[in-house]
Structures are given as structure tokens and as C-alpha cells.
Amino acid sequence: MVKTGFRSLLLGLALTLGATGMAAAQNATAAGTSVSNSITLSYNGADNGGTQVRVDLPATASMTETFTVARKIDLSVTADQGAQVLQVTPGQLAAQIQFTLENLGNARTSGSPAQDFNIDVVNTGDLAGATALTYSATATTTLGEYYVTVDGAAYDVGNPTAISLAPNGTATIRVIANIPGTSTDGLADVFTVTAVAVDGGTAVTESRTADLDDTDIVFADAESTTAMAGSTAATPLDAALNGQAAAETRMIVSAPQLTASKTAVVLDEGLPGSSFDCAAGGTATGSPLSPIPGACVEYTITVANDAAATASATAVTISDVLPGDVTFAGVSTIAYTGTGAGSATTTTEPANSGGTVTATIGTLPAGTTATFRIRVTVD
């Protein structure tokens, strides 16, 4: 029983201390609070019959000192995207990156306890080709444009509305972008979000005096740095102690890098005595050969996805419109070379002169080349 009681006492004490510690960490003293501290003074008086008489100064003579808690301006902006990089694809709608703004300052004893902040967003890069994406003050689905929301509502960066946050309060800032279909692999925009502490829409100014009874305004924000992939670790974005904070994230296109080529060669002239099968025969029967009427011509079509590409090409469709002066003879099976392997190939063949030959490649990984051949006879 004694052991159980002792353990209960320790547990109760630990819970009490833990709760007290948490409260102290979460509840900063409000700006404008007057903090008063007094001392009492006592001393031994005269020896009265062998007994020292203890003398206390009256309360009116005790020494008291007061100070007024200053207003602490502190904030942080955090990029929530892993590695501060978001991969996007050409033609993607509503690609989103997210930031979190937190008020790390203290409350006020008069007026609103919340602190106001303005949000600014700047982007640089070439995601729209030769230029960066275009900003829209309202929600948009137009390719090549982006807009900003704060806690789910569209936010006009050009005409900011103050965001009020209580101490320890947070706001979610999103950049929502529509990627042009013409964006190619590796194009990117860097978005930098900056929050500024404001009063009445105007940036807060630090104010310090020598009088501890004044309610000073003190900047306590740390330097904003970035460790975005591709940048130097701890690269400064915003200076410390200026009532601002910033963070950045890159949107970068991940796409295949396709190139195509087409060549033609005469395999057989179809002269009297020739037994060459244009649909299934082998290589050219002689050289040089000319594309005379009756000759067999082979087109070779090559599609390559560059080894430097960051994505495989999928559902690749190749259409070859044959001229009306040739008759379709056949196609070869699509063959692959390189570091990857294609998949799910199909071809559609015309049944008469002219027409269109279509080949579909299910997947063409980076570093892979696909080749197929079309044979025709000259009419």
C-alpha cells in the first residue's frame, strides 16, 4: 500500500508539472501587461534584555519595480511540399503547392489580441515556355495562369486583405497553377511566399524606448532560409528581425523528350524477272535502286525518348498518311533499343492505295528508341 501511494503521488506530481510546463510554453504574456515586483526588508533591532528584536520596514517603505511586457512580433512561413519541389505534367490543371503561416508573437491587452499579416507571392522561371506563369487575382482554369488562396478563399496579392491570426494561430496558403500543354521537360517556376506583419495595412515598425513602462514593439522573427532541391542548403530568403518571413517551392515539369525521324529506301525496282516480295522480303536487292513505278519502297520511322528525360512517354501514337501514288504492302513489328523496353504496341493498316498507317506505343521509357517500317509499292 505504501508503494502504491508513493507511485500515485509521483504520478500526480509529474502530471501537475507537465501541465504547468505546457501552459507556460503555449501562453506568452500579453503585450501591455504590467509586471510588478516588490521586496521586503527586515533587520535585527536593539538588544532587549538579551533578545534581539526583529524590525520590519513598513510596507509603504518597501521597494517595488514594474515593467510593461513588450509586443513581440514573430512569425514563420513554412513550405509544406517535400523537398520544396512539386513535379507537374504538361496540361495539368490545379497543380498545388502549400505553405503554412504561423503567428509566433504574443497577444495584446488592449484591442484585438490577434496580429494582422499581408501575403505576397512572387514567381520566376520559364514554366510557360520563355516566361513564368501569369498571376490571376481570381480563381482560374486557364492554362498558363495561377492564383492564390488563403484558408481556401481566393486572395488578391495585388490588393492584400490582412489575415488576422491569434497567437499560435496558423493560415494555409496555396498556389494553384494550370500548366500549359506546351511546357517541356525541366521547365520550372519558383514561387516565393512572404508574410509581413501589418497594423492597419501598413508594415509594423519596431519601437524601443529606455522606459520599461512603455509598451515596446520588438521584432523576434528568425532568418528565413531555404533548402529547396537544387539550391544551396540554408540559402537566405529573408533577413531576421524585420517582421517578415518567407519560404519557397519549385514547380518543375516532368515529361518525356521525344524526337522522331523518317527515312526511305528502295528495296527492289520490280523489274522483269524480280521475285522480291515487297510485304515480307529482306534487304535491298541491289544498289543504287530507283523508285520507278512497281518499285518497293521501305519507310523507316524512329521515335526516341531522350535518356535525360524525367518521364516515360505513354500512349504514343504515330500516324503516317501515305501518298495516293503508292500502294500499301505491309508493316514490320515495332522494335526497341536502348535502356528501356516499350510495351503494348499495335498497328492499323490501310487496305487500299493511300490511307493512313497508325502505330501505338504503350510505354516508351527514357533512353529508349522505337523503330518500325512501312512498305509500299510505287503505282
C-alpha positions, 0 to 999 in steps of 0.5 A: 500500500505504501508503494502504491501511494508513493507511485500515485503521488509521483504520478500526480506530481509529474502530471501537475508539472507537465501541465504547468510546463505546457501552459507556460510554453503555449501562453506568452504574456500579453503585450501591455501587461504590467509586471510588478515586483516588490521586496521586503526588508527586515533587520535585527533591532536593539538588544532587549534584555538579551533578545534581539528584536526583529524590525520590519520596514513598513510596507509603504517603505518597501521597494517595488519595480514594474515593467510593461511586457513588450509586443513581440512580433514573430512569425514563420512561413513554412513550405509544406511540399517535400523537398520544396519541389512539386513535379507537374505534367504538361496540361495539368490543371490545379497543380498545388503547392502549400505553405503554412503561416504561423503567428509566433508573437504574443497577444495584446491587452488592449484591442484585438489580441490577434496580429494582422499579416499581408501575403505576397507571392512572387514567381520566376522561371520559364514554366510557360515556355520563355516566361513564368506563369501569369498571376490571376487575382481570381480563381482560374482554369486557364492554362498558363495562369495561377492564383492564390488562396488563403484558408481556401478563399481566393486572395488578391496579392495585388490588393492584400486583405490582412489575415488576422491570426491569434497567437499560435494561430496558423493560415494555409496558403496555396498556389494553384497553377494550370500548366500549359500543354506546351511546357517541356521537360525541366521547365520550372517556376519558383514561387516565393511566399512572404508574410509581413506583419501589418497594423492597419495595412501598413508594415509594423515598425519596431519601437524601443524606448529606455522606459520599461513602462512603455509598451515596446514593439520588438521584432523576434522573427528568425532568418528565413532560409531555404533548402529547396532541391537544387539550391544551396542548403540554408540559402537566405530568403529573408533577413531576421528581425524585420517582421517578415518571413518567407519560404519557397517551392519549385514547380518543375515539369516532368515529361518525356523528350521525344524526337522522331525521324523518317527515312526511305529506301528502295528495296527492289525496282520490280523489274522483269524477272524480280521475285522480291516480295515487297510485304515480307522480303529482306534487304535491298536487292541491289544498289543504287535502286530507283523508285520507278513505278512497281518499285518497293519502297521501305519507310523507316520511322524512329521515335526516341525518348531522350535518356535525360528525360524525367518521364516515360512517354505513354500512349504514343501514337504515330500516324503516317498518311501515305501518298495516293501514288503508292500502294500499301504492302505491309508493316514490320513489328515495332522494335526497341533499343536502348535502356528501356523496353516499350510495351503494348504496341499495335498497328492499323493498316490501310487496305487500299492505295493511300490511307493512313498507317497508325502505330501505338506505343504503350510505354516508351521509357527514357533512353529508349528508341522505337523503330518500325517500317512501312512498305509500299509499292510505287503505282 
